[in-house]
Amino acid sequence: MPQYMITYLGGDQPASPEEGKQHFEKYKTWLSSLGESVVSPANSLKGTCTVNSDGSISSDSTTTMSGFTVIKASSMDDALAAAKACPFLDLNGSLEVSELIQMKL
């Protein structure tokens, strides 16, 4: 079955620790609803650096990507339906859904 990466972009921080806990509970409920289709849940990113084409490194990011989840789905439409139910959207974030292609070396 194809795998899809749901990429988290932007989004607002919860206004309080309590709001953060409530949001995280919604997120865990969403992941649970996906069942065995979840391959790699809740991969948050921090401390992103950029390696430039000249080999220099900068300690800032050029993207708003904050994390990703990998799921199995029978089609892009099914992956998009799963993404549309993600509570990250409640934080004014957006999601990109991409099919993962396994490269044969």
PATI-533828 format. One record per residue (C-alpha): residue number from 1; residue in one letter; x, y, z negated. Coordinates in nm, 4 decimals. Layout:
<recs>
+-----+--------+----------+----------+----------+
| num | residu |       px |       py |       pz |
+-----+--------+----------+----------+----------+
| NUM |      a |        X |        Y |        Z |
...
+-----+--------+----------+----------+----------+
</recs>
This chain:
<recs>
+-----+--------+----------+----------+----------+
| num | residu |       px |       py |       pz |
+-----+--------+----------+----------+----------+
|   1 |      m |   0.0000 |   0.0000 |   0.0000 |
|   2 |      p |   0.1366 |   0.3468 |   0.0835 |
|   3 |      q |   0.2717 |   0.5669 |  -0.1936 |
|   4 |      y |   0.1997 |   0.9375 |  -0.2244 |
|   5 |      m |   0.3760 |   1.2079 |  -0.4213 |
|   6 |      i |   0.1561 |   1.4711 |  -0.5827 |
|   7 |      t |   0.3755 |   1.7777 |  -0.6328 |
|   8 |      y |   0.2810 |   2.0360 |  -0.8976 |
|   9 |      l |   0.3367 |   2.3980 |  -0.7901 |
|  10 |      g |   0.3014 |   2.7090 |  -1.0056 |
|  11 |      g |   0.0342 |   2.7078 |  -1.2703 |
|  12 |      d |  -0.0174 |   2.9069 |  -1.5876 |
|  13 |      q |   0.1172 |   2.8120 |  -1.9276 |
|  14 |      p |  -0.1523 |   2.7297 |  -2.1843 |
|  15 |      a |  -0.2338 |   3.0318 |  -2.4041 |
|  16 |      s |  -0.1722 |   2.8424 |  -2.7294 |
|  17 |      p |  -0.0342 |   2.5109 |  -2.8556 |
|  18 |      e |  -0.3921 |   2.3948 |  -2.9155 |
|  19 |      e |  -0.4882 |   2.4748 |  -2.5563 |
|  20 |      g |  -0.1774 |   2.2892 |  -2.4417 |
|  21 |      k |  -0.2806 |   1.9805 |  -2.6408 |
|  22 |      q |  -0.6333 |   1.9949 |  -2.4964 |
|  23 |      h |  -0.4960 |   2.0235 |  -2.1449 |
|  24 |      f |  -0.2549 |   1.7346 |  -2.2009 |
|  25 |      e |  -0.5442 |   1.5169 |  -2.3188 |
|  26 |      k |  -0.7293 |   1.5958 |  -1.9926 |
|  27 |      y |  -0.4134 |   1.5096 |  -1.8005 |
|  28 |      k |  -0.3754 |   1.1739 |  -1.9808 |
|  29 |      t |  -0.7433 |   1.0979 |  -1.9135 |
|  30 |      w |  -0.6923 |   1.1752 |  -1.5432 |
|  31 |      l |  -0.3862 |   0.9494 |  -1.5252 |
|  32 |      s |  -0.5757 |   0.6714 |  -1.7038 |
|  33 |      s |  -0.8608 |   0.7053 |  -1.4538 |
|  34 |      l |  -0.6133 |   0.6300 |  -1.1731 |
|  35 |      g |  -0.5362 |   0.2931 |  -1.3329 |
|  36 |      e |  -0.2769 |   0.0725 |  -1.1674 |
|  37 |      s |  -0.2416 |   0.3084 |  -0.8731 |
|  38 |      v |  -0.0032 |   0.5219 |  -1.0820 |
|  39 |      v |   0.3562 |   0.4380 |  -0.9884 |
|  40 |      s |   0.5394 |   0.7187 |  -1.1681 |
|  41 |      p |   0.3326 |   0.9528 |  -1.3883 |
|  42 |      a |   0.4126 |   1.2922 |  -1.5388 |
|  43 |      n |   0.7610 |   1.3719 |  -1.4089 |
|  44 |      s |   0.8275 |   1.7263 |  -1.5310 |
|  45 |      l |   1.1242 |   1.9283 |  -1.4073 |
|  46 |      k |   1.3405 |   2.1783 |  -1.5944 |
|  47 |      g |   1.6833 |   2.3330 |  -1.5630 |
|  48 |      t |   1.6729 |   2.3295 |  -1.1830 |
|  49 |      c |   1.9858 |   2.4401 |  -0.9970 |
|  50 |      t |   2.0261 |   2.4976 |  -0.6249 |
|  51 |      v |   2.3166 |   2.3603 |  -0.4209 |
|  52 |      n |   2.3569 |   2.5914 |  -0.1220 |
|  53 |      s |   2.4770 |   2.4932 |   0.2246 |
|  54 |      d |   2.8177 |   2.6505 |   0.1542 |
|  55 |      g |   2.8596 |   2.4291 |  -0.1533 |
|  56 |      s |   2.7974 |   2.7062 |  -0.4053 |
|  57 |      i |   2.5585 |   2.6391 |  -0.6908 |
|  58 |      s |   2.3096 |   2.8814 |  -0.8386 |
|  59 |      s |   2.1322 |   2.8263 |  -1.1663 |
|  60 |      d |   1.7941 |   2.9330 |  -1.0393 |
|  61 |      s |   1.5362 |   2.7574 |  -0.8319 |
|  62 |      t |   1.3987 |   2.8565 |  -0.4934 |
|  63 |      t |   1.0742 |   2.6644 |  -0.5482 |
|  64 |      t |   0.7770 |   2.6775 |  -0.7814 |
|  65 |      m |   0.7760 |   2.2970 |  -0.8122 |
|  66 |      s |   0.7361 |   2.2012 |  -1.1771 |
|  67 |      g |   0.6905 |   1.8252 |  -1.1481 |
|  68 |      f |   0.5387 |   1.5337 |  -0.9639 |
|  69 |      t |   0.3398 |   1.2114 |  -0.9918 |
|  70 |      v |   0.3647 |   0.9153 |  -0.7550 |
|  71 |      i |   0.0547 |   0.7059 |  -0.6854 |
|  72 |      k |  -0.0447 |   0.4213 |  -0.4540 |
|  73 |      a |  -0.3469 |   0.4851 |  -0.2338 |
|  74 |      s |  -0.4896 |   0.3186 |   0.0744 |
|  75 |      s |  -0.4999 |   0.6473 |   0.2687 |
|  76 |      m |  -0.4167 |   1.0165 |   0.2546 |
|  77 |      d |  -0.7871 |   1.0852 |   0.2004 |
|  78 |      d |  -0.7851 |   0.8662 |  -0.1126 |
|  79 |      a |  -0.4671 |   1.0335 |  -0.2388 |
|  80 |      l |  -0.6224 |   1.3765 |  -0.1823 |
|  81 |      a |  -0.9370 |   1.2720 |  -0.3697 |
|  82 |      a |  -0.7206 |   1.1677 |  -0.6658 |
|  83 |      a |  -0.5313 |   1.4980 |  -0.6528 |
|  84 |      k |  -0.8526 |   1.7028 |  -0.6422 |
|  85 |      a |  -0.9449 |   1.5591 |  -0.9837 |
|  86 |      c |  -0.6105 |   1.6575 |  -1.1427 |
|  87 |      p |  -0.6501 |   1.8991 |  -1.4353 |
|  88 |      f |  -0.3346 |   2.0865 |  -1.3273 |
|  89 |      l |  -0.5714 |   2.2754 |  -1.0985 |
|  90 |      d |  -0.7428 |   2.4126 |  -1.4126 |
|  91 |      l |  -0.4170 |   2.5986 |  -1.4893 |
|  92 |      n |  -0.4321 |   2.7850 |  -1.1556 |
|  93 |      g |  -0.1659 |   2.5560 |  -1.0129 |
|  94 |      s |  -0.1729 |   2.4009 |  -0.6703 |
|  95 |      l |  -0.0860 |   2.0517 |  -0.5545 |
|  96 |      e |   0.0848 |   1.9183 |  -0.2457 |
|  97 |      v |   0.0252 |   1.5575 |  -0.1490 |
|  98 |      s |   0.2846 |   1.3829 |   0.0678 |
|  99 |      e |   0.3117 |   1.0251 |   0.1842 |
| 100 |      l |   0.6438 |   0.8726 |   0.0818 |
| 101 |      i |   0.8303 |   0.6985 |   0.3604 |
| 102 |      q |   1.0794 |   0.4299 |   0.2626 |
| 103 |      m |   1.3941 |   0.4740 |   0.4701 |
| 104 |      k |   1.5687 |   0.1548 |   0.5769 |
| 105 |      l |   1.9439 |   0.1851 |   0.5628 |
+-----+--------+----------+----------+----------+
</recs>
